[in-house]
Amino acid sequence: MVGLPLVHASNALLGTTIPSPSAVFVGGTSGIGLATLKALVSHTKTPCIYLIGRKESAGKEAIDQCQQQNANAQIVFLKADCSLIGEVDAACMRVKEMVGDRGLDFLVLSTGYLNLEGMIETKEGLNRELAVTYYSRMRFISQLLPLRPSHILSILGGTKEDGPLITSDLGLKKNHTFFNAAKHGITMTSLAFEHLASTHPDTAFVHAFPATVKTGLFTKSFGWLVGLFLDWIVLPLLRPLTTPLEEVAARQLFHLTSARYPPADLGERNERAGVTRPVGVDVANAGKGWYLLDPKGECGEGKVVEEMRSEEWPRKVWEHTTASSNEAAIKGKKE
Ligand SMILES: NC(=O)c1ccc[n+]([C@@H]2O[C@H](COP(=O)([O-])OP(=O)(O)OC[C@H]3O[C@@H](n4cnc5c(N)ncnc54)[C@H](OP(=O)(O)O)[C@@H]3O)[C@@H](O)[C@H]2O)c1
Protein backbone atom coordinates (compact mmCIF):
# COMPACT_ATOMS: atom_id res chain seq x y z
CA MET A 1 0.00 0.00 0.00
CA VAL A 2 1.25 3.48 -0.84
CA GLY A 3 0.52 5.76 2.14
CA LEU A 4 -1.53 8.89 1.44
CA PRO A 5 1.22 11.29 2.67
CA LEU A 6 3.59 9.77 0.07
CA VAL A 7 0.93 10.21 -2.60
CA HIS A 8 0.50 13.88 -1.69
CA ALA A 9 4.28 14.41 -1.54
CA SER A 10 4.71 12.90 -5.00
CA ASN A 11 1.84 14.95 -6.48
CA ALA A 12 3.38 18.11 -4.99
CA LEU A 13 6.48 17.54 -7.16
CA LEU A 14 4.47 17.70 -10.39
CA GLY A 15 4.82 21.48 -10.69
CA THR A 16 8.59 21.13 -11.06
CA THR A 17 8.80 17.71 -12.75
CA ILE A 18 5.99 18.03 -15.32
CA PRO A 19 4.94 21.71 -15.12
CA SER A 20 3.18 21.86 -18.51
CA PRO A 21 1.59 18.50 -19.23
CA SER A 22 -0.71 17.93 -22.16
CA ALA A 23 -3.54 15.55 -21.34
CA VAL A 24 -6.81 14.21 -22.68
CA PHE A 25 -9.58 13.53 -20.16
CA VAL A 26 -12.56 11.47 -21.31
CA GLY A 27 -15.30 11.41 -18.65
CA GLY A 28 -13.78 14.38 -16.82
CA THR A 29 -17.00 16.37 -16.66
CA SER A 30 -17.97 14.87 -13.30
CA GLY A 31 -17.12 12.46 -10.51
CA ILE A 32 -13.71 10.82 -10.23
CA GLY A 33 -12.58 12.05 -13.67
CA LEU A 34 -13.32 15.70 -12.84
CA ALA A 35 -11.74 15.41 -9.38
CA THR A 36 -8.59 13.90 -10.94
CA LEU A 37 -8.52 16.62 -13.60
CA LYS A 38 -8.77 19.31 -10.89
CA ALA A 39 -5.95 17.63 -8.97
CA LEU A 40 -3.72 17.65 -12.08
CA VAL A 41 -4.56 21.26 -12.91
CA SER A 42 -3.93 22.47 -9.37
CA HIS A 43 -0.55 20.69 -9.09
CA THR A 44 0.90 21.86 -12.41
CA LYS A 45 1.71 25.32 -13.79
CA THR A 46 0.50 25.57 -17.38
CA PRO A 47 -1.34 22.37 -18.22
CA CYS A 48 -2.97 21.97 -21.61
CA ILE A 49 -6.10 19.82 -21.37
CA TYR A 50 -8.50 18.41 -23.94
CA LEU A 51 -11.71 17.57 -22.10
CA ILE A 52 -14.12 15.28 -23.91
CA GLY A 53 -17.75 14.92 -22.87
CA ARG A 54 -21.27 14.77 -24.21
CA LYS A 55 -22.69 17.97 -22.69
CA GLU A 56 -21.39 21.48 -23.42
CA SER A 57 -22.89 22.79 -20.15
CA ALA A 58 -21.09 20.16 -18.06
CA GLY A 59 -17.87 20.91 -19.97
CA LYS A 60 -18.16 24.63 -19.28
CA GLU A 61 -18.87 24.03 -15.59
CA ALA A 62 -15.84 21.69 -15.33
CA ILE A 63 -13.59 24.24 -17.05
CA ASP A 64 -14.78 27.01 -14.71
CA GLN A 65 -13.97 24.84 -11.69
CA CYS A 66 -10.51 23.99 -13.04
CA GLN A 67 -9.67 27.60 -13.85
CA GLN A 68 -10.59 28.60 -10.32
CA GLN A 69 -7.78 26.25 -9.25
CA ASN A 70 -5.31 27.44 -11.87
CA ALA A 71 -6.02 30.47 -14.04
CA ASN A 72 -3.14 29.49 -16.37
CA ALA A 73 -4.69 26.15 -17.25
CA GLN A 74 -5.61 25.96 -20.92
CA ILE A 75 -8.64 23.68 -21.34
CA VAL A 76 -10.49 22.92 -24.56
CA PHE A 77 -13.84 21.13 -24.48
CA LEU A 78 -14.69 18.71 -27.29
CA LYS A 79 -18.19 17.31 -27.56
CA ALA A 80 -18.63 13.58 -28.15
CA ASP A 81 -21.16 10.96 -27.17
CA CYS A 82 -18.76 8.20 -26.20
CA SER A 83 -21.28 5.44 -26.81
CA LEU A 84 -20.58 6.01 -30.52
CA ILE A 85 -17.25 5.06 -32.12
CA GLY A 86 -17.84 7.54 -34.96
CA GLU A 87 -18.00 10.42 -32.46
CA VAL A 88 -14.89 9.11 -30.67
CA ASP A 89 -13.03 9.05 -34.00
CA ALA A 90 -14.09 12.62 -34.78
CA ALA A 91 -12.97 13.85 -31.34
CA CYS A 92 -9.61 12.07 -31.72
CA MET A 93 -9.05 13.65 -35.11
CA ARG A 94 -9.58 17.11 -33.59
CA VAL A 95 -7.25 16.31 -30.68
CA LYS A 96 -4.54 15.17 -33.14
CA GLU A 97 -4.90 18.39 -35.17
CA MET A 98 -4.61 20.54 -32.05
CA VAL A 99 -1.81 18.60 -30.32
CA GLY A 100 0.33 18.47 -33.45
CA ASP A 101 4.01 17.73 -32.84
CA ARG A 102 3.80 18.49 -29.15
CA GLY A 103 2.57 14.96 -28.37
CA LEU A 104 0.56 13.87 -25.39
CA ASP A 105 1.68 13.12 -21.84
CA PHE A 106 -1.47 11.62 -20.35
CA LEU A 107 -4.77 10.04 -21.34
CA VAL A 108 -7.36 9.53 -18.57
CA LEU A 109 -10.53 7.53 -19.18
CA SER A 110 -13.43 7.41 -16.72
CA THR A 111 -16.65 7.35 -18.74
CA GLY A 112 -19.33 5.08 -17.40
CA TYR A 113 -22.81 4.45 -16.16
CA LEU A 114 -24.65 1.52 -14.61
CA ASN A 115 -27.41 -0.05 -16.68
CA LEU A 116 -30.28 -1.96 -15.08
CA GLU A 117 -32.49 -1.68 -18.16
CA GLY A 118 -31.22 -4.76 -19.98
CA MET A 119 -29.51 -4.89 -23.36
CA ILE A 120 -29.49 -1.61 -25.28
CA GLU A 121 -27.84 -1.63 -28.71
CA THR A 122 -26.30 1.53 -30.14
CA LYS A 123 -27.10 2.50 -33.72
CA GLU A 124 -23.60 1.21 -34.52
CA GLY A 125 -24.54 -2.23 -33.18
CA LEU A 126 -22.55 -2.31 -29.93
CA ASN A 127 -23.85 -3.11 -26.46
CA ARG A 128 -24.29 0.46 -25.16
CA GLU A 129 -22.92 -0.09 -21.66
CA LEU A 130 -19.79 -1.80 -23.00
CA ALA A 131 -19.49 0.88 -25.68
CA VAL A 132 -19.25 3.57 -22.98
CA THR A 133 -17.07 1.74 -20.44
CA TYR A 134 -14.91 -0.36 -22.76
CA TYR A 135 -15.01 -0.03 -26.56
CA SER A 136 -14.89 3.77 -26.71
CA ARG A 137 -12.09 3.90 -24.13
CA MET A 138 -10.07 1.42 -26.20
CA ARG A 139 -10.81 3.41 -29.35
CA PHE A 140 -9.46 6.58 -27.72
CA ILE A 141 -6.35 4.61 -26.84
CA SER A 142 -5.75 3.18 -30.31
CA GLN A 143 -6.44 6.51 -32.00
CA LEU A 144 -4.27 8.56 -29.62
CA LEU A 145 -1.33 6.16 -29.19
CA PRO A 146 0.42 7.74 -32.18
CA LEU A 147 0.72 10.88 -29.99
CA ARG A 148 2.91 8.74 -27.71
CA PRO A 149 1.35 9.39 -24.30
CA SER A 150 3.67 8.26 -21.52
CA HIS A 151 0.78 7.13 -19.29
CA ILE A 152 -2.79 5.97 -19.90
CA LEU A 153 -5.13 5.54 -16.93
CA SER A 154 -8.48 3.77 -17.16
CA ILE A 155 -10.55 4.16 -13.99
CA LEU A 156 -12.86 1.18 -13.75
CA GLY A 157 -12.11 -2.08 -11.92
CA GLY A 158 -8.46 -3.16 -12.02
CA THR A 159 -7.86 -6.18 -9.69
CA LYS A 160 -11.61 -6.99 -9.87
CA GLU A 161 -11.27 -9.17 -12.99
CA ASP A 162 -13.70 -12.07 -12.88
CA GLY A 163 -14.67 -14.98 -15.08
CA PRO A 164 -15.53 -16.97 -16.90
CA LEU A 165 -16.06 -14.59 -19.82
CA ILE A 166 -18.45 -15.64 -22.55
CA THR A 167 -15.73 -15.92 -25.16
CA SER A 168 -18.17 -16.64 -27.99
CA ASP A 169 -19.94 -13.34 -27.21
CA LEU A 170 -17.31 -10.98 -25.76
CA GLY A 171 -19.40 -7.98 -26.84
CA LEU A 172 -22.48 -9.32 -24.99
CA LYS A 173 -24.87 -8.90 -27.87
CA LYS A 174 -26.86 -11.95 -26.74
CA ASN A 175 -25.84 -12.42 -23.11
CA HIS A 176 -26.20 -9.00 -21.52
CA THR A 177 -26.81 -8.86 -17.79
CA PHE A 178 -25.74 -6.20 -15.31
CA PHE A 179 -23.05 -8.50 -13.91
CA ASN A 180 -21.84 -9.80 -17.28
CA ALA A 181 -21.36 -6.22 -18.49
CA ALA A 182 -19.28 -5.35 -15.42
CA LYS A 183 -17.28 -8.57 -15.69
CA HIS A 184 -16.56 -8.25 -19.42
CA GLY A 185 -15.74 -4.52 -19.32
CA ILE A 186 -13.30 -4.90 -16.43
CA THR A 187 -11.63 -8.15 -17.47
CA MET A 188 -11.26 -7.18 -21.14
CA THR A 189 -9.65 -3.87 -20.10
CA SER A 190 -7.01 -5.70 -18.06
CA LEU A 191 -6.30 -8.24 -20.81
CA ALA A 192 -6.15 -5.54 -23.49
CA PHE A 193 -3.71 -3.48 -21.38
CA GLU A 194 -1.37 -6.44 -21.02
CA HIS A 195 -1.35 -6.85 -24.81
CA LEU A 196 -0.92 -3.12 -25.47
CA ALA A 197 2.02 -2.88 -23.08
CA SER A 198 3.79 -5.52 -25.19
CA THR A 199 3.09 -3.73 -28.49
CA HIS A 200 3.62 -0.16 -27.15
CA PRO A 201 6.42 -0.43 -24.58
CA ASP A 202 6.94 3.34 -24.35
CA THR A 203 3.50 3.87 -22.81
CA ALA A 204 2.38 2.77 -19.33
CA PHE A 205 -1.14 1.27 -19.17
CA VAL A 206 -2.80 1.59 -15.77
CA HIS A 207 -6.19 0.06 -14.96
CA ALA A 208 -7.38 1.19 -11.53
CA PHE A 209 -10.25 0.31 -9.24
CA PRO A 210 -10.91 3.63 -7.49
CA ALA A 211 -12.68 2.37 -4.30
CA THR A 212 -16.32 3.05 -3.51
CA VAL A 213 -16.81 6.78 -3.67
CA LYS A 214 -19.85 9.05 -3.66
CA THR A 215 -20.28 10.70 -7.07
CA GLY A 216 -23.29 11.35 -9.28
CA LEU A 217 -22.97 7.83 -10.75
CA PHE A 218 -25.99 6.32 -8.98
CA THR A 219 -28.34 9.28 -9.52
CA LYS A 220 -27.45 9.51 -13.22
CA SER A 221 -27.64 5.77 -13.79
CA PHE A 222 -30.77 4.86 -11.85
CA GLY A 223 -32.79 8.08 -11.89
CA TRP A 224 -33.07 10.62 -9.11
CA LEU A 225 -35.33 8.63 -6.76
CA VAL A 226 -33.25 5.44 -6.57
CA GLY A 227 -30.08 7.55 -6.88
CA LEU A 228 -31.05 9.72 -3.93
CA PHE A 229 -31.87 6.61 -1.89
CA LEU A 230 -28.47 5.10 -2.70
CA ASP A 231 -26.57 8.38 -2.23
CA TRP A 232 -28.25 9.56 0.97
CA ILE A 233 -29.32 6.34 2.73
CA VAL A 234 -27.19 3.44 1.52
CA LEU A 235 -23.80 5.13 0.98
CA PRO A 236 -23.85 6.97 4.35
CA LEU A 237 -24.55 3.62 6.06
CA LEU A 238 -21.58 2.22 4.16
CA ARG A 239 -19.41 5.25 5.00
CA PRO A 240 -16.72 3.13 6.70
CA LEU A 241 -16.35 1.35 3.36
CA THR A 242 -16.28 4.45 1.18
CA THR A 243 -13.38 6.79 0.41
CA PRO A 244 -13.54 10.59 0.11
CA LEU A 245 -13.48 11.82 -3.49
CA GLU A 246 -10.42 14.03 -2.88
CA GLU A 247 -8.38 11.04 -1.66
CA VAL A 248 -9.44 8.93 -4.64
CA ALA A 249 -8.50 11.77 -7.01
CA ALA A 250 -5.09 12.26 -5.36
CA ARG A 251 -4.43 8.55 -5.75
CA GLN A 252 -5.51 8.52 -9.42
CA LEU A 253 -3.10 11.41 -10.06
CA PHE A 254 -0.33 9.40 -8.39
CA HIS A 255 -1.19 6.31 -10.51
CA LEU A 256 -0.98 8.52 -13.60
CA THR A 257 2.25 10.34 -12.86
CA SER A 258 4.48 8.35 -10.51
CA ALA A 259 7.60 6.51 -11.66
CA ARG A 260 6.23 3.62 -9.59
CA TYR A 261 4.23 2.76 -12.75
CA PRO A 262 6.63 3.33 -15.66
CA PRO A 263 6.35 2.36 -19.32
CA ALA A 264 8.12 -0.96 -20.00
CA ASP A 265 10.77 0.70 -22.15
CA LEU A 266 11.84 4.26 -21.45
CA GLY A 267 14.47 4.32 -24.18
CA GLU A 268 16.55 7.44 -23.78
CA ARG A 269 13.67 9.58 -22.54
CA ASN A 270 13.97 9.01 -18.81
CA GLU A 271 11.70 11.95 -18.06
CA ARG A 272 8.82 9.85 -19.42
CA ALA A 273 9.04 7.67 -16.30
CA GLY A 274 7.14 10.32 -14.31
CA VAL A 275 7.69 11.78 -10.86
CA THR A 276 10.59 10.17 -8.98
CA ARG A 277 9.41 7.45 -6.59
CA PRO A 278 9.16 8.33 -2.90
CA VAL A 279 11.79 6.62 -0.74
CA GLY A 280 10.66 3.11 0.18
CA VAL A 281 8.16 2.83 -2.69
CA ASP A 282 9.11 0.15 -5.26
CA VAL A 283 8.46 -0.02 -8.98
CA ALA A 284 5.22 -1.98 -9.37
CA ASN A 285 4.81 -5.22 -11.37
CA ALA A 286 8.54 -5.29 -12.17
CA GLY A 287 8.01 -2.27 -14.43
CA LYS A 288 6.26 -4.38 -17.09
CA GLY A 289 4.26 -1.43 -18.39
CA TRP A 290 0.79 -2.63 -17.39
CA TYR A 291 -0.58 -2.18 -13.90
CA LEU A 292 -3.85 -3.50 -12.47
CA LEU A 293 -4.29 -1.45 -9.32
CA ASP A 294 -6.38 -1.66 -6.18
CA PRO A 295 -7.48 1.57 -4.45
CA LYS A 296 -4.20 1.85 -2.51
CA GLY A 297 -1.97 1.54 -5.57
CA GLU A 298 -1.01 -2.13 -5.17
CA CYS A 299 -0.94 -4.47 -8.16
CA GLY A 300 -3.07 -7.59 -8.25
CA GLU A 301 -5.25 -9.53 -10.65
CA GLY A 302 -8.30 -11.77 -10.55
CA LYS A 303 -7.61 -15.49 -11.03
CA VAL A 304 -9.23 -15.44 -14.46
CA VAL A 305 -6.41 -13.28 -15.86
CA GLU A 306 -3.78 -16.01 -15.37
CA GLU A 307 -6.08 -18.60 -16.96
CA MET A 308 -6.87 -16.40 -19.95
CA ARG A 309 -3.26 -15.28 -20.35
CA SER A 310 -2.21 -18.91 -20.87
CA GLU A 311 -4.67 -19.12 -23.78
CA GLU A 312 -3.43 -15.90 -25.39
CA TRP A 313 -6.58 -13.93 -24.58
CA PRO A 314 -4.76 -10.60 -24.17
CA ARG A 315 -4.05 -10.65 -27.93
CA LYS A 316 -7.40 -12.21 -28.84
CA VAL A 317 -9.34 -9.65 -26.80
CA TRP A 318 -7.49 -6.82 -28.53
CA GLU A 319 -8.20 -8.34 -31.97
CA HIS A 320 -11.89 -8.64 -31.04
CA THR A 321 -11.91 -5.04 -29.81
CA THR A 322 -10.32 -3.64 -32.96
CA ALA A 323 -12.60 -5.64 -35.27
CA SER A 324 -15.78 -4.77 -33.33
CA SER A 325 -14.94 -1.05 -33.20
CA ASN A 326 -14.06 -0.91 -36.90
CA GLU A 327 -17.34 -2.66 -37.71
CA ALA A 328 -19.25 -0.20 -35.51
CA ALA A 329 -17.57 2.79 -37.17
CA ILE A 330 -18.49 1.48 -40.63
CA LYS A 331 -22.08 0.76 -39.59
CA GLY A 332 -22.35 4.24 -38.08
CA LYS A 333 -21.24 5.86 -41.35
CA LYS A 334 -23.96 4.00 -43.25
CA GLU A 335 -26.72 5.27 -40.92
N1 LIG B 1 -18.07 5.83 -7.94
C1 LIG B 1 -17.70 4.61 -7.55
O1 LIG B 1 -17.88 4.21 -6.39
C2 LIG B 1 -17.02 3.69 -8.53
C3 LIG B 1 -16.49 2.47 -8.07
C4 LIG B 1 -15.85 1.63 -8.96
C5 LIG B 1 -15.76 1.96 -10.30
N2 LIG B 1 -16.30 3.14 -10.73
C6 LIG B 1 -16.20 3.45 -12.17
O2 LIG B 1 -15.42 4.62 -12.35
C7 LIG B 1 -15.89 5.33 -13.51
C8 LIG B 1 -16.19 6.77 -13.10
O3 LIG B 1 -17.22 6.75 -12.14
P1 LIG B 1 -17.78 8.07 -11.44
O4 LIG B 1 -18.23 7.64 -10.09
O5 LIG B 1 -16.83 9.18 -11.57
O6 LIG B 1 -19.09 8.34 -12.32
P2 LIG B 1 -19.71 9.72 -12.87
O7 LIG B 1 -19.54 10.82 -11.88
O8 LIG B 1 -21.09 9.39 -13.31
O9 LIG B 1 -18.78 10.04 -14.14
C9 LIG B 1 -18.94 9.34 -15.33
C10 LIG B 1 -18.49 10.21 -16.47
O10 LIG B 1 -18.80 9.52 -17.69
C11 LIG B 1 -19.41 10.44 -18.57
N3 LIG B 1 -20.27 9.74 -19.53
C12 LIG B 1 -21.22 8.81 -19.29
N4 LIG B 1 -21.78 8.42 -20.45
C13 LIG B 1 -21.17 9.13 -21.44
C14 LIG B 1 -21.31 9.18 -22.85
N5 LIG B 1 -22.21 8.43 -23.51
N6 LIG B 1 -20.51 10.02 -23.54
C15 LIG B 1 -19.60 10.80 -22.91
N7 LIG B 1 -19.41 10.80 -21.58
C16 LIG B 1 -20.21 9.97 -20.85
C17 LIG B 1 -20.22 11.33 -17.65
O11 LIG B 1 -20.57 12.50 -18.35
P3 LIG B 1 -21.87 13.40 -17.94
O12 LIG B 1 -21.32 14.45 -17.06
O13 LIG B 1 -22.36 13.88 -19.26
O14 LIG B 1 -22.83 12.47 -17.27
C18 LIG B 1 -19.22 11.55 -16.55
O15 LIG B 1 -18.27 12.55 -16.89
C19 LIG B 1 -17.12 4.59 -14.00
O16 LIG B 1 -16.77 3.74 -15.06
C20 LIG B 1 -17.54 3.75 -12.80
O17 LIG B 1 -18.21 2.56 -13.17
C21 LIG B 1 -16.90 4.03 -9.88
The ligand as an ORCA input file, in Angstrom:
! r2SCAN-3c Opt
* xyz 0 1
  N     -18.074      5.826     -7.936
  C     -17.697      4.611     -7.547
  O     -17.879      4.206     -6.392
  C     -17.019      3.692     -8.531
  C     -16.490      2.473     -8.068
  C     -15.855      1.626     -8.961
  C     -15.760      1.958    -10.301
  N     -16.297      3.145    -10.731
  C     -16.196      3.448    -12.166
  O     -15.425      4.622    -12.345
  C     -15.887      5.330    -13.506
  C     -16.188      6.772    -13.104
  O     -17.217      6.749    -12.144
  P     -17.779      8.069    -11.436
  O     -18.228      7.639    -10.095
  O     -16.827      9.180    -11.573
  O     -19.087      8.341    -12.318
  P     -19.709      9.722    -12.868
  O     -19.538     10.816    -11.879
  O     -21.091      9.386    -13.310
  O     -18.782     10.045    -14.140
  C     -18.938      9.338    -15.332
  C     -18.490     10.207    -16.467
  O     -18.799      9.519    -17.694
  C     -19.414     10.442    -18.570
  N     -20.267      9.744    -19.530
  C     -21.219      8.814    -19.288
  N     -21.778      8.424    -20.447
  C     -21.169      9.128    -21.435
  C     -21.307      9.177    -22.849
  N     -22.209      8.425    -23.512
  N     -20.512     10.022    -23.540
  C     -19.596     10.797    -22.910
  N     -19.414     10.803    -21.577
  C     -20.207      9.966    -20.849
  C     -20.221     11.327    -17.655
  O     -20.573     12.504    -18.346
  P     -21.871     13.396    -17.942
  O     -21.323     14.446    -17.062
  O     -22.360     13.885    -19.262
  O     -22.834     12.467    -17.275
  C     -19.215     11.553    -16.546
  O     -18.269     12.548    -16.891
  C     -17.121      4.586    -14.004
  O     -16.771      3.737    -15.061
  C     -17.543      3.752    -12.795
  O     -18.213      2.564    -13.170
  C     -16.905      4.025     -9.882
*
